[in-house]
Amino acid sequence: MLPAIFFLAGLPVAFLLDRAIEELSDASWSANGGLPDEDSVLPWQRGAWPARVRHGVALLAPALMAVAATRFDAPQAVAVSVLVVGLLACTGTDLIRFRVPNVITYPGTALALVAALVMPGGDPVAGLAAALFGGGAFFVMAVITRGGIGLGDVKLAGLIGAGLGLPGAYQALVLGVMAGGLVIFVLFVGRVVTRRQGVPYAPFLALAAIAVALLNGTSFAPL
């Protein structure tokens, strides 16, 4: 019964998520002075594709919320669903506009740490340690790659750390990096994208974090 309730609750959440991704995506290019150079725009950022990507990402919310309800009790499932929706939002905005919004990562990190502090069985120390580890590791990668890893990815890694704790954050980030490297390599080999085009990395990290959270639990909702 609980999974069905969460699935139905996820339908309006999906609608709101769709609208949020659209607004945050449009705001990012407006803030940067309009559309970027045409050569840097990816195939799924043109024409009708951004709307399709947005709808597809948003429609994952009801199903993933239902899965959360099968893995956790009701209060924990609500908290995990909030994390999942935040990660989906980062997935959509980065795919469409190369943006990981601060309005999600900063409050999301704080909420995850507070939830780990107040919820039964939570581990705020592990959440804080993982946030520092994830954000620190990706900051070093951002410096080494000279922008290949963006600061948005650094903040997202911090959110994932706060939400998953250790060792969950380590598992999610390693899985995300491996999946991202493989998919980006295939896109280059298949000439879907060129070397002049950056490819969003946040979706790989965010989706890997969702998988680990639902399988192994979080810093605030352990399994």
KANORJO-V722602 format. One line per field, one symbol per residue. ss: DSSP state (2 for helix, 1 for strand, 0 for the rest). psi: psi as a letter, one per 30 degrees, with the letter a starting at -180 (. if undefined). burial: b if it has 24 or more other ideal C-beta (glycine too) atoms within 12 Angstrom, else e. A space follows every 10 residues. Layout:
# KANORJO-V722602
ss->???
psi->???
burial->???
This chain:
# KANORJO-V722602
ss->0222222222 2222222222 2222222222 2000000222 0022200022 2222222202 2222222222 2002222222 2222222222 2222222000 0222222222 2222222200 0002222222 2222222222 2222200000 2222222222 2222000222 2222222222 2222222220 0000000000 0222222222 2222221000 010
psi->eeeeeeeeff eeeeeeeeee eeeeeeeeee fggaklkeff klegglbfee eeeeeeeeff eeeeeeeeff flleeeeeee eeeeeeeeee eeeeeeghkj kffeeeeeee eeeeefefkk flifeeeeee eeeeeeefee eeeefhfekl feeeeeeeee eeefakgeee eeeeeeeeee eeeeeeeeeg gellffklkk feeeeeeeee eeefefaaff il.
burial->eeeeebbebb eebbeebbeb bbebbeebbe eeeeeeeeee ebebbeeeeb eebbebbbbb bbbbbbbbbb bbeeebbbbb bbbbbbbbbb bbbbbbbbbb bbebbeebbe bbbebbeebe ebbbebbbbb bbbbbebbbe beeeeeeebb bbbbbbbbbb bbbbbbebbb bbbbbbbeeb eeebeeeeee eebeeeebbb bbbbbbbbbb bbbbebbbbb bbe
